[in-house]
Amino acid sequence: MSEIHVICGAGTGKTSDAVGAAVRAASAGKEVIFVQFLKGSDTENYGALTQIEPQIKLLSFEKTGKCYENLSEEERQEQKANIMNGFHYARKVIQTNECDLLILDESLGLVDSGVIDAQEILDLLELSKDHDMEILLTGRNLPDELYSMVDTITTIEKLK
């Protein structure tokens, strides 16, 4: 049975925590797929993860180096198709039980940005019920619809 974790909140460090989870899992001999959303194609900040391949696969389906929020409306439409390719890839990973830990970095931000709705993430998580896989989602806000599906919620807040 799958285990679903969420790291959310207004503070910084959600992705860093996800990277730490990826490294811990890979160090334990587990296969990790790390799919990054909304941060553009720049994966330079995650170079250490690429050095742990093949235990960790780092993927970004976006074609521009800019964050989604910094794109023009026309660029957002183009980028949305790329983002959806990444989302569909995550669905395939779950359906085929391709890894031990699937990290969907900023997947909750897809809802905040209007790229997808919470039901699409809920449907994705429903697929994982019969698989022995951990799934970690990050983003600022956890939609209420997902709360009952999640096993562990970590909130990062900015105090000052």
N, C-alpha and C positions, 0 to 999 in steps of 0.2 A: 504494500500500500504506500502511496506517495506521501511525502511530508512537504508542506508548503510553508515557507517563511516569507515574511515581509520586513523590509527595512524602510521606514518612512519618516517624514517629519521635515520641518523647515530648516533644520541645521545642516551643516556640511558634514560629509564623511560617509554618506550612504554607499556610494560607489567604492570608496576605500574599504569599507566593511565587506562589501561583496567580493572585492579582490582578495581580501584576507581569507574569506570562506573558500574561494577557489584554490588558493595556495594550500590551505589546510587539507582540502579534499584531495588535491593532486599529490600532496606529500604522503597521504594515506593510501596511494595507489588507485584512486578513483579517477574515472574519466569525467571531465568537466567541459561543458559548452557554455560560453559566456557571450550572450548576444546583447549588443549595445544599441539603444535607441536614442534618438533626439539629440545626439551629441556630434553629429556629422561623421565624416569618414576618418577623422583624425584619431588614430589609436596610439599615437606616440606616447601618451601618458601611461599606457598599459604595456609598454615594451617588455617589462619583466615577465608578463604572462606569456608572451610569445616564445620566451626562452624555455618555458616548461612544456612546450608542445612535444609530443602529441597528447599529453594528459589534459592540457587545457587548450581548447580551440577558442580564439577570440574572433568574433565576427561583428562587422558593422555593414549593413546593407545600404547605407546612405552613400550618395555619390559626391556630396559637397563637403568641404571642410568646415562649413559653418554650422552652428547649432540651429535647430529647427526654428526657435523663437526669433532668430536674426534673419530669417529668409523673407523675401518678398512673397506676396500672395501667389504669384505665378510659380516661384521656386518651391513653395510649400506644396503645391499640387503635384509637381514632379516628384518631390521628395516623399510624399505620402505613398506613392506607388512603390518606391524602394523600401519604405518602412513596412508596408504590408507584406512585401516579399520576406522580410525578416520575421514578421509575425507568423506567416504561413510556414516558414522554416521551423520555427519553434513548435508549431503544431505537429509537424512531421517528426521532429525529435522525440516528442512525447509519445506519439503513436507507435514509433518503432523502438521505444525504450533505448535510445541510442547512447545515453550517458547516465552517470550516477547522479550528477548535479547539473541542473540547467539554471543558469542565472540570466534573468531578463532585466537588465539594467535600464532604469527609467521607463519600464513598461507601464507603470502607474501614471507616469507623465503623459503617455499616449491618450489617456482619458482626459486629463486636465487640458491637453492641447486640442482636443476635439478630433483627433485622428481616428480613434475608435471609441466605442462606448464600453462601459463596465461589463455589460453582458457578454461581449466578445472575450474578455479576459476570463470571465466566469465559465464560459463554454470551453475555453482552453484548459482551465484547471479541472473541469469535469472529466476531460479525457485522461487525466493522470490518475484517476482513482484506482484503477486496477494495475498500476505499474509501480515497481519498486524504484522510485526516483525521488530525489529532493529537488524542489523548485524554489528559487529565491527571486522575489520581485522587489524592485526598489522604485522609489518616487516620493514626491512630497506628500501626497494624500492617498489614503486607502479608502476607496469607495465603499460605502456601507454594504452594498450588494455582495462584496467579497469577504466580508468579515467572518462569516460562518465557515467558509472554506479553508481559512488560514489556521495553521497549527501554532505558529509563533509570530508575534508582532514585536519588533523593536522600533522604538520611536527615538529619533535624534532631534533634539531641540536646541535652538540657539538661545543661550541665556544672556549673553551680552554682546 
